[in-house]
Amino acid sequence: MSDKPRALGVVRLSVGNENQTGEETQRTRISKRADAEEMELVDFAVDIDVSASISPWVRPSLGDWLNNKKDQFDHIIILKIDRIARSVRHLSDIIEWCEANGKGLSCEEGFDLSKPWGKTIAKILAVVAEAELDAIKARNKASRETMRKTGRWPGGLVPFGRRAVKGDAGFTLELDPEYGPTLIEMIRRFIEKPSFSAVADWLNEQGVPTAQDIARIRAAAGESTTRLADPKPRGARWTPTTVQAVLVSRSLLGEYVRANGAVVRNDDGTPVMRSEPVLNEEEWAKLSDAVASVKYKKQKGSTSPAVGVTFCMLCGSSLYFVKGDPAKGKRERYRCHGNKSKGIRACLKQRFWAEDLYPWRESALLGEIGHLERMESKTTIDDNRAAKLAVIDGKMNQLLKELQQDEISAVAYASQVASLAQDRENVTSQEGPKPVTVWTGTGESYAEWWVRSSVDERREFLKKHKVKAHFRPDALVIDPGDLIENIRQQGVSWWDTPVKTSQVLAPITPVSLAGKPYRKPTTLTGSEWEIVSRWEDFEAERAAQQARDEEEAKGAGEAEKVTAPL
């Protein structure tokens, strides 16, 4: 083994362009310095497209070396101080870390950071670098703000389905001839069948790259204004979350939208337009309604299939999902935490094992409707009155949001809202037909769909149709929500015999048969319709099914013995 000190070269680029010292140049000069100081260069920590404002310990490559591989090097070599830190605090932290861990630190400036005067010079340079970073940020912000006010595209990641085109006044966005039709088809499919998961699956099946991969592909071909150091596509797949991000962006209207969702506006409150619209106002309102019906929000720290669907029967609050830990013998469970904002205390003894709750809910729901054909609903309106109201309400909500974020002045807000209020009054004074909901068959039963669907799809479906499952230790009550209309379409009534033991309270068609007068049972949750399942019945059903499975397995084993050769 070599007796030379082991050196780690540190390379960082904010953006991979030609206006700064490139990666290869940094590598070459660091290698030469390692030779000059008689060190063995073991490797490079290379961070591309990483801002100088990010702490060294959280950078992808350097952070891994500092946190996990500190025993594999003795010295750090950098080209200049600003490659490892551009703030006095970060530089002081890295110097103290090197001292505490017995590491050396050197750079091309040539001073010794192990001595007090060397540290002082380094900190002075860090102050200068920090001031330069602040100046860069201020210049970029001023430049971007100027371009926003004129509707120009300032650069960065181009929204999916659009492309940046250079004109006389700078870059603007327009519909991408290659991926624009895909964006429009995404919107059409989602409005027809609101499901982020379904759209993501379709995009992945078609092999459509994400916006980031499109930028990398075009950067490699010199066709993109997005400056990326690594032009190779990463093959990222579409997810429900990335589809949602595309479909909720007001950039589809051609408006200039900030990172917080606020629209960049002119002094009079009208939106600044940066591109040709993909959708008109009425189409945007229709898309927004579809998004609102199934908006997917990933729950932090939870992978529960029942989030937003499972409730405590005693107080009506959502049941809280508690993760399990098999290593410690802890099982996944649900329990009532009440609702502090409403002054509702947690209910005692309202705890359910997830392994019991999931099959119980599935058994009760599919036992009642599993054999029925799954139907999908679509609401139509014969005139454009409701569409106009949706457009106006959407604009008013957006203005209120921006006022609360201090993104629009009170004067501009009042002027715009007053005009919209007058438009709304004119529309509401007109008479028009009410929305009509039409159910169409899918050709498969609820049970068949349940088996082939994913956890996310089931949750989205149940939340969309306002299905709620209320639990207490001895009973489960399911409010079928909008699905009751599906059941009604198929002619199912109270007196029809269900597939399994349960009851739907409040008959769809309240009839009285001879010798069997109708008496409406008392509801357990206050819902108009309820599917009720008792714990004893479910336990007996589960035990019987387990016995059948064991008997079948035993029979299969005996058959193998009989057919086995002597």
C-alpha positions as CSV (number, residue, x, y, z in Angstrom):
1,M,0.0,0.0,0.0
2,S,1.1,3.6,-0.7
3,D,2.4,5.7,2.3
4,K,1.2,8.8,0.6
5,P,-1.8,10.8,2.1
6,R,-5.1,9.9,0.4
7,A,-6.7,12.9,-1.3
8,L,-10.3,13.5,-2.3
9,G,-10.9,16.0,-5.1
10,V,-14.0,18.1,-4.8
11,V,-15.7,19.4,-8.0
12,R,-18.9,21.5,-8.1
13,L,-20.8,23.3,-10.9
14,S,-23.9,25.3,-10.4
15,V,-24.9,24.9,-14.0
16,G,-22.9,23.0,-16.6
17,N,-22.1,25.8,-19.1
18,E,-19.0,27.3,-20.6
19,N,-19.1,30.5,-18.4
20,Q,-17.4,28.9,-15.4
21,T,-14.5,26.5,-14.8
22,G,-15.8,23.2,-16.2
23,E,-15.7,19.8,-14.7
24,E,-12.8,18.5,-16.7
25,T,-10.7,21.6,-16.0
26,Q,-11.3,21.3,-12.3
27,R,-10.4,17.6,-12.3
28,T,-7.1,18.2,-14.2
29,R,-6.0,21.1,-12.0
30,I,-6.9,19.2,-8.8
31,S,-4.9,16.1,-10.1
32,K,-1.9,18.3,-10.7
33,R,-2.1,19.8,-7.2
34,A,-2.3,16.3,-5.7
35,D,0.9,15.3,-7.6
36,A,2.6,18.5,-6.5
37,E,1.8,17.8,-2.8
38,E,2.8,14.1,-3.2
39,M,-0.7,12.8,-2.4
40,E,-2.6,9.8,-3.8
41,L,-5.8,11.0,-5.4
42,V,-8.3,8.3,-4.5
43,D,-11.4,9.7,-6.1
44,F,-13.5,12.8,-6.9
45,A,-16.7,14.1,-5.2
46,V,-18.5,15.6,-8.2
47,D,-21.7,17.6,-7.8
48,I,-23.2,19.0,-11.0
49,D,-26.1,21.5,-11.0
50,V,-25.7,22.0,-7.3
51,S,-26.0,25.5,-5.8
52,A,-23.2,27.0,-3.7
53,S,-25.8,27.9,-1.1
54,I,-26.3,24.2,-0.3
55,S,-24.5,22.8,2.7
56,P,-21.6,20.4,1.9
57,W,-23.1,17.7,4.0
58,V,-26.4,17.5,2.0
59,R,-24.8,17.6,-1.5
60,P,-25.4,14.3,-3.3
61,S,-21.7,13.3,-3.8
62,L,-19.7,15.3,-1.3
63,G,-22.3,14.7,1.4
64,D,-21.9,10.9,0.9
65,W,-18.1,11.2,1.4
66,L,-18.4,13.4,4.5
67,N,-21.1,11.4,6.1
68,N,-20.3,7.8,5.1
69,K,-16.8,7.5,3.7
70,K,-14.6,9.7,5.8
71,D,-12.3,6.8,6.6
72,Q,-11.4,6.5,2.9
73,F,-9.5,9.8,2.6
74,D,-7.0,12.0,4.6
75,H,-7.1,15.3,2.6
76,I,-9.6,17.4,0.6
77,I,-8.4,19.3,-2.5
78,I,-10.5,22.0,-4.1
79,L,-9.8,24.3,-7.0
80,K,-11.1,27.5,-5.2
81,I,-12.8,28.2,-1.9
82,D,-16.2,28.8,-3.6
83,R,-16.3,25.3,-4.9
84,I,-16.8,23.9,-1.4
85,A,-18.6,26.8,0.3
86,R,-19.8,30.3,-0.5
87,S,-20.8,31.3,3.0
88,V,-18.7,32.0,6.1
89,R,-20.8,29.6,8.2
90,H,-20.4,26.7,5.8
91,L,-16.7,27.3,5.4
92,S,-16.2,27.5,9.2
93,D,-18.2,24.3,9.6
94,I,-16.0,22.4,7.1
95,I,-12.8,23.6,8.6
96,E,-13.9,22.6,12.1
97,W,-15.0,19.2,10.7
98,C,-11.6,18.7,9.1
99,E,-9.8,19.5,12.4
100,A,-12.1,17.2,14.4
101,N,-11.6,14.3,12.0
102,G,-7.9,14.8,11.3
103,K,-8.4,15.8,7.6
104,G,-6.4,18.4,5.6
105,L,-7.9,21.0,3.3
106,S,-6.1,22.8,0.5
107,C,-6.9,24.9,-2.6
108,E,-5.3,26.6,-5.5
109,E,-5.1,29.9,-3.7
110,G,-2.1,28.3,-1.9
111,F,-2.5,29.3,1.7
112,D,-2.4,26.7,4.6
113,L,-5.8,26.2,6.2
114,S,-4.2,24.4,9.1
115,K,-2.7,27.7,10.4
116,P,-4.6,30.7,12.0
117,W,-3.6,33.2,9.3
118,G,-4.7,30.7,6.5
119,K,-8.1,30.3,8.1
120,T,-8.5,34.1,8.3
121,I,-7.7,34.5,4.6
122,A,-10.1,31.7,3.7
123,K,-12.9,33.4,5.7
124,I,-12.2,36.7,4.0
125,L,-12.5,35.0,0.6
126,A,-15.7,33.3,1.8
127,V,-17.2,36.7,2.7
128,V,-16.4,37.9,-0.8
129,A,-17.8,34.7,-2.4
130,E,-21.0,35.1,-0.3
131,A,-21.4,38.7,-1.3
132,E,-20.9,37.6,-4.9
133,L,-23.6,34.9,-4.5
134,D,-26.0,37.5,-3.1
135,A,-25.3,39.8,-6.1
136,I,-25.9,37.0,-8.5
137,K,-29.2,36.2,-6.9
138,A,-30.2,39.8,-7.0
139,R,-29.3,40.2,-10.7
140,N,-31.1,37.0,-11.6
141,K,-34.2,38.1,-9.7
142,A,-34.3,41.5,-11.3
143,S,-33.8,40.1,-14.7
144,R,-36.5,37.4,-14.3
145,E,-38.9,40.0,-12.9
146,T,-38.4,42.2,-15.9
147,M,-39.0,39.3,-18.3
148,R,-42.1,38.3,-16.3
149,K,-43.6,41.8,-16.7
150,T,-43.1,41.6,-20.5
151,G,-44.3,38.0,-20.8
152,R,-41.0,36.6,-21.8
153,W,-39.7,33.2,-20.8
154,P,-36.7,33.6,-18.5
155,G,-35.4,30.1,-18.9
156,G,-35.5,27.0,-16.7
157,L,-37.5,23.8,-17.1
158,V,-40.1,24.2,-19.9
159,P,-43.6,22.9,-18.9
160,F,-44.5,19.6,-20.4
161,G,-46.1,19.9,-23.9
162,R,-44.6,23.3,-24.5
163,R,-41.3,24.5,-26.1
164,A,-39.3,27.8,-25.9
165,V,-39.1,29.7,-29.1
166,K,-36.9,32.7,-29.6
167,G,-38.4,35.9,-31.1
168,D,-37.4,39.5,-31.6
169,A,-38.1,40.3,-27.9
170,G,-36.7,37.1,-26.4
171,F,-38.0,33.6,-25.7
172,T,-41.7,32.8,-25.4
173,L,-43.5,29.5,-25.1
174,E,-45.7,27.7,-27.6
175,L,-47.3,24.3,-28.0
176,D,-44.7,21.7,-28.7
177,P,-45.4,20.0,-32.1
178,E,-43.9,16.8,-30.8
179,Y,-45.4,16.5,-27.3
180,G,-48.2,19.1,-27.4
181,P,-50.7,16.5,-28.8
182,T,-49.7,14.2,-26.0
183,L,-50.5,16.9,-23.5
184,I,-53.9,17.5,-25.1
185,E,-54.7,13.8,-25.0
186,M,-53.7,13.6,-21.3
187,I,-56.3,16.3,-20.6
188,R,-58.9,14.6,-22.7
189,R,-58.4,11.2,-21.0
190,F,-58.4,12.7,-17.5
191,I,-61.7,14.6,-18.0
192,E,-63.3,11.5,-19.5
193,K,-62.0,9.3,-16.6
194,P,-60.5,11.3,-13.7
195,S,-57.6,9.2,-12.5
196,F,-54.0,10.4,-12.1
197,S,-52.8,6.8,-11.9
198,A,-54.6,5.8,-15.2
199,V,-53.0,8.7,-17.0
200,A,-49.6,8.0,-15.6
201,D,-49.9,4.3,-16.7
202,W,-50.9,5.4,-20.2
203,L,-47.9,7.7,-20.5
204,N,-45.5,5.0,-19.3
205,E,-47.0,2.5,-21.7
206,Q,-46.5,5.0,-24.6
207,G,-42.9,5.6,-23.5
208,V,-43.5,9.3,-23.1
209,P,-40.5,11.0,-21.3
210,T,-41.0,13.4,-18.5
211,A,-40.4,17.1,-18.8
212,Q,-37.0,16.7,-17.2
213,D,-35.9,14.0,-19.6
214,I,-37.2,15.9,-22.6
215,A,-35.0,18.9,-21.5
216,R,-32.0,16.5,-21.2
217,I,-32.6,15.0,-24.6
218,R,-32.9,18.4,-26.2
219,A,-29.9,19.8,-24.3
220,A,-27.8,17.1,-25.8
221,A,-29.0,18.0,-29.2
222,G,-28.5,21.8,-28.6
223,E,-32.2,22.4,-28.9
224,S,-33.0,23.4,-25.3
225,T,-32.7,26.7,-23.4
226,T,-32.5,24.7,-20.2
227,R,-28.9,24.4,-19.2
228,L,-28.2,20.9,-17.9
229,A,-24.8,19.4,-17.3
230,D,-26.0,15.8,-17.7
231,P,-28.0,15.6,-21.0
232,K,-28.6,11.8,-20.7
233,P,-32.2,11.0,-20.0
234,R,-32.7,9.1,-16.7
235,G,-35.7,7.1,-17.8
236,A,-37.9,8.6,-15.1
237,R,-41.4,7.2,-15.0
238,W,-44.6,9.2,-14.7
239,T,-46.4,9.0,-11.3
240,P,-49.8,10.2,-10.1
241,T,-48.0,13.1,-8.5
242,T,-46.2,14.3,-11.6
243,V,-49.4,14.0,-13.7
244,Q,-51.2,16.1,-11.1
245,A,-48.5,18.8,-11.3
246,V,-49.1,19.1,-15.0
247,L,-52.9,19.2,-14.9
248,V,-53.3,21.7,-12.0
249,S,-50.9,24.3,-13.5
250,R,-52.5,27.5,-14.7
251,S,-49.8,27.7,-17.3
252,L,-52.2,25.7,-19.4
253,L,-54.1,29.0,-19.7
254,G,-51.0,30.7,-21.0
255,E,-50.6,32.7,-17.8
256,Y,-47.3,33.4,-16.0
257,V,-47.4,31.5,-12.7
258,R,-45.0,31.8,-9.8
259,A,-43.7,28.8,-7.9
260,N,-46.3,29.3,-5.1
261,G,-49.1,29.2,-7.7
262,A,-49.8,32.9,-7.8
263,V,-50.3,34.5,-11.3
264,V,-48.0,37.3,-12.4
265,R,-50.2,40.3,-13.1
266,N,-50.1,43.7,-14.7
267,D,-50.6,46.8,-12.7
268,D,-54.4,46.7,-13.5
269,G,-54.6,43.1,-12.1
270,T,-54.9,41.3,-15.5
271,P,-52.7,38.3,-15.9
272,V,-49.4,38.5,-17.8
273,M,-49.5,36.0,-20.7
274,R,-46.3,34.2,-21.6
275,S,-47.5,31.7,-24.1
276,E,-50.4,30.7,-26.3
277,P,-53.1,29.0,-24.2
278,V,-53.5,25.2,-24.3
279,L,-57.1,25.5,-22.9
280,N,-59.7,28.2,-22.9
281,E,-61.4,29.3,-19.7
282,E,-64.3,26.9,-20.0
283,E,-62.1,23.9,-20.8
284,W,-59.9,24.9,-17.8
285,A,-63.0,25.0,-15.5
286,K,-64.0,21.5,-16.7
287,L,-60.5,20.2,-16.0
288,S,-60.4,21.8,-12.6
289,D,-63.7,20.1,-11.7
290,A,-62.3,16.8,-12.7
291,V,-59.1,17.4,-10.7
292,A,-61.1,18.4,-7.6
293,S,-63.0,15.2,-7.7
294,V,-60.0,12.9,-7.3
295,K,-57.1,15.2,-6.2
296,Y,-54.4,12.9,-5.0
297,K,-52.4,14.0,-1.9
298,K,-49.7,11.7,-0.7
299,Q,-49.9,11.3,3.1
300,K,-46.6,11.9,4.9
301,G,-45.4,8.8,6.7
302,S,-48.4,6.8,5.6
303,T,-49.0,4.1,3.0
304,S,-52.5,3.4,4.2
305,P,-55.1,2.2,1.7
306,A,-57.8,3.7,3.8
307,V,-56.8,7.4,4.2
308,G,-59.8,9.6,3.8
309,V,-62.2,6.7,3.7
310,T,-62.1,5.3,7.3
311,F,-63.8,7.0,10.2
312,C,-64.7,6.5,13.9
313,M,-68.4,5.6,14.3
314,L,-68.6,7.2,17.8
315,C,-67.3,10.7,17.1
316,G,-67.1,10.8,13.2
317,S,-63.4,11.7,13.1
318,S,-61.0,10.1,10.7
319,L,-59.2,7.1,12.1
320,Y,-55.4,7.7,12.4
321,F,-53.1,5.2,10.8
322,V,-50.2,3.9,12.9
323,K,-47.3,2.2,11.1
324,G,-46.2,-1.2,12.3
325,D,-42.7,-2.4,13.1
326,P,-42.3,-6.2,12.5
327,A,-38.8,-6.2,14.1
328,K,-40.4,-5.0,17.4
329,G,-43.5,-7.1,17.0
330,K,-45.7,-4.0,16.4
331,R,-48.7,-4.4,14.0
332,E,-50.2,-1.8,11.7
333,R,-53.3,-0.4,13.3
334,Y,-55.9,2.4,13.2
335,R,-57.2,4.3,16.2
336,C,-59.3,7.4,17.0
337,H,-57.4,10.6,17.8
338,G,-60.5,12.8,17.8
339,N,-60.3,16.2,16.3
340,K,-58.5,18.9,18.4
341,S,-59.5,21.7,16.1
342,K,-63.2,20.9,16.8
343,G,-62.7,20.1,20.4
344,I,-63.4,16.4,20.0
345,R,-61.4,14.1,22.3
346,A,-60.1,10.7,21.2
347,C,-62.6,7.9,21.8
348,L,-61.4,5.1,24.2
349,K,-61.0,1.6,23.0
350,Q,-61.4,2.6,19.3
351,R,-58.4,0.6,18.0
352,F,-58.5,-1.7,15.0
353,W,-55.7,-3.9,13.6
354,A,-55.1,-3.1,9.9
355,E,-55.1,-6.8,9.0
356,D,-58.7,-7.0,10.3
357,L,-60.0,-3.6,9.1
358,Y,-59.0,-4.0,5.4
359,P,-60.7,-7.4,4.7
360,W,-63.7,-6.5,6.9
361,R,-64.3,-3.4,4.8
362,E,-63.7,-5.2,1.5
363,S,-66.0,-8.1,2.6
364,A,-68.9,-5.7,3.6
365,L,-68.7,-3.5,0.5
366,L,-68.2,-6.3,-2.2
367,G,-70.7,-8.5,-0.4
368,E,-73.3,-5.9,-1.1
369,I,-72.3,-4.6,-4.6
370,G,-69.5,-6.9,-5.8
371,H,-71.8,-8.8,-8.1
372,L,-73.1,-5.6,-9.7
373,E,-71.7,-4.1,-12.9
374,R,-69.3,-1.2,-12.2
375,M,-70.7,1.9,-13.8
376,E,-69.0,5.3,-14.3
377,S,-70.8,8.6,-14.0
378,K,-70.5,11.6,-16.2
379,T,-72.2,15.0,-15.6
380,T,-73.4,16.9,-18.6
381,I,-75.0,20.3,-19.0
382,D,-77.2,21.3,-22.0
383,D,-76.1,24.9,-22.0
384,N,-73.0,26.9,-21.1
385,R,-74.5,28.7,-18.1
386,A,-72.8,26.5,-15.5
387,A,-69.5,26.6,-17.4
388,K,-69.5,30.4,-17.4
389,L,-70.2,30.4,-13.6
390,A,-67.4,27.9,-13.1
391,V,-65.0,30.2,-15.0
392,I,-66.0,33.3,-13.0
393,D,-65.8,31.5,-9.7
394,G,-62.4,30.1,-10.6
395,K,-61.0,33.6,-11.4
396,M,-62.4,35.0,-8.1
397,N,-60.9,32.2,-6.1
398,Q,-57.5,32.7,-7.7
399,L,-57.6,36.4,-7.0
400,L,-58.5,35.8,-3.4
401,K,-55.6,33.4,-3.0
402,E,-53.2,35.9,-4.5
403,L,-54.5,38.7,-2.2
404,Q,-53.9,36.5,0.8
405,Q,-50.3,35.9,-0.4
406,D,-49.7,39.6,-1.0
407,E,-49.1,38.9,-4.7
408,I,-51.7,41.5,-5.8
409,S,-52.6,44.9,-4.5
410,A,-55.9,45.5,-2.7
411,V,-56.9,48.1,-5.3
412,A,-56.3,45.7,-8.3
413,Y,-58.1,43.0,-6.4
414,A,-61.2,45.1,-5.7
415,S,-61.3,46.3,-9.4
416,Q,-61.1,42.8,-10.8
417,V,-63.5,41.2,-8.3
418,A,-66.1,44.0,-8.9
419,S,-66.0,43.3,-12.6
420,L,-66.3,39.6,-12.1
421,A,-69.1,40.0,-9.6
422,Q,-71.1,42.0,-12.2
423,D,-70.4,39.3,-14.8
424,R,-71.7,36.6,-12.3
425,E,-74.8,38.6,-11.6
426,N,-75.6,38.8,-15.3
427,V,-75.1,35.0,-15.8
428,T,-77.1,33.9,-12.7
429,S,-80.0,36.1,-13.8
430,Q,-80.4,33.8,-16.8
431,E,-82.4,30.6,-16.5
432,G,-80.9,27.3,-17.7
433,P,-81.2,23.6,-17.3
434,K,-79.6,21.8,-14.3
435,P,-76.7,19.4,-14.7
436,V,-77.6,15.8,-15.6
437,T,-75.6,12.8,-14.4
438,V,-75.5,9.8,-16.7
439,W,-74.2,6.4,-15.6
440,T,-72.6,4.1,-18.2
441,G,-71.6,0.4,-17.8
442,T,-68.0,-0.8,-18.0
443,G,-68.6,-4.4,-18.7
444,E,-67.0,-5.7,-15.4
445,S,-68.3,-6.2,-11.9
446,Y,-67.1,-4.3,-8.8
447,A,-65.4,-7.5,-7.6
448,E,-63.5,-7.9,-10.8
449,W,-62.4,-4.3,-10.8
450,W,-61.3,-4.5,-7.2
451,V,-59.1,-7.5,-7.8
452,R,-57.2,-5.8,-10.7
453,S,-57.0,-2.3,-9.3
454,S,-54.2,-0.8,-7.3
455,V,-54.4,0.6,-3.7
456,D,-54.2,4.2,-5.0
457,E,-57.0,3.5,-7.6
458,R,-59.3,2.0,-5.0
459,R,-58.8,4.9,-2.6
460,E,-59.3,7.5,-5.4
461,F,-62.4,5.7,-6.5
462,L,-64.0,5.5,-3.0
463,K,-63.1,9.2,-2.2
464,K,-64.5,10.3,-5.6
465,H,-67.8,8.7,-4.9
466,K,-67.9,9.8,-1.2
467,V,-67.8,6.3,0.2
468,K,-67.1,6.3,4.0
469,A,-66.5,3.3,6.3
470,H,-67.4,3.9,10.0
471,F,-66.0,1.5,12.5
472,R,-66.6,0.5,16.1
473,P,-65.4,-2.8,17.7
474,D,-68.7,-4.7,17.1
475,A,-69.9,-3.2,13.8
476,L,-68.9,-1.7,10.5
477,V,-71.2,0.7,8.6
478,I,-70.4,1.8,5.1
479,D,-72.1,4.9,3.6
480,P,-72.1,4.1,-0.1
481,G,-72.2,7.8,-1.0
482,D,-72.8,8.4,-4.7
483,L,-72.6,4.7,-5.5
484,I,-76.2,4.4,-4.4
485,E,-77.1,6.0,-7.7
486,N,-75.2,3.3,-9.5
487,I,-77.2,0.7,-7.5
488,R,-80.4,2.4,-8.3
489,Q,-79.6,2.4,-12.1
490,Q,-79.4,-1.4,-11.9
491,G,-82.8,-1.7,-10.3
492,V,-81.7,-3.1,-6.9
493,S,-84.2,-2.6,-4.1
494,W,-84.3,-3.2,-0.4
495,W,-86.1,-6.5,-0.8
496,D,-83.6,-7.9,-3.2
497,T,-81.5,-10.7,-1.6
498,P,-77.9,-9.5,-1.2
499,V,-75.0,-11.9,-1.9
500,K,-74.1,-12.1,1.8
501,T,-75.6,-11.1,5.2
502,S,-75.8,-7.3,5.4
503,Q,-78.4,-4.6,5.2
504,V,-78.9,-1.5,3.2
505,L,-81.0,0.9,5.2
506,A,-83.6,3.1,3.6
507,P,-84.8,1.2,0.5
508,I,-84.2,2.6,-2.8
509,T,-87.8,2.0,-3.7
510,P,-89.8,2.1,-0.5
511,V,-92.4,-0.6,-1.0
512,S,-94.5,-2.7,1.3
513,L,-95.1,-6.4,0.4
514,A,-98.2,-8.3,1.6
515,G,-97.7,-9.5,5.2
516,K,-94.3,-7.7,5.4
517,P,-94.8,-4.0,6.2
518,Y,-91.9,-1.7,5.7
519,R,-90.1,-0.5,8.8
520,K,-87.0,1.6,8.4
521,P,-84.3,0.5,10.8
522,T,-82.5,3.1,12.9
523,T,-79.4,4.3,11.2
524,L,-76.0,4.0,13.0
525,T,-74.3,7.0,11.4
526,G,-77.1,9.3,10.3
527,S,-76.5,8.5,6.6
528,E,-79.5,8.0,4.4
529,W,-78.1,4.7,3.1
530,E,-75.9,2.3,5.1
531,I,-74.3,-1.1,4.5
532,V,-74.0,-2.8,7.9
533,S,-71.8,-5.7,8.9
534,R,-71.4,-7.2,12.4
535,W,-68.0,-8.3,13.6
536,E,-69.4,-11.7,14.7
537,D,-70.7,-12.4,11.2
538,F,-67.4,-11.4,9.6
539,E,-65.4,-13.5,12.0
540,A,-67.6,-16.6,11.4
541,E,-67.3,-16.0,7.6
542,R,-63.5,-15.7,7.8
543,A,-63.2,-18.8,10.0
544,A,-65.4,-20.8,7.5
545,Q,-63.3,-19.7,4.6
546,Q,-60.1,-20.6,6.4
547,A,-61.5,-24.1,7.1
548,R,-62.4,-24.5,3.4
549,D,-59.0,-23.5,2.3
550,E,-57.4,-26.0,4.8
551,E,-59.7,-28.7,3.6
552,E,-58.8,-28.0,-0.1
553,A,-55.1,-28.0,0.7
554,K,-55.5,-31.3,2.6
555,G,-57.4,-32.8,-0.3
556,A,-54.7,-31.7,-2.8
557,G,-52.1,-33.3,-0.6
558,E,-53.9,-36.6,-0.4
559,A,-54.4,-36.6,-4.2
560,E,-50.6,-36.2,-4.7
561,K,-49.9,-39.2,-2.4
562,V,-52.4,-41.4,-4.4
563,T,-50.9,-40.5,-7.8
564,A,-47.3,-40.7,-6.6
565,P,-45.4,-43.7,-8.1
566,L,-44.5,-46.6,-5.8
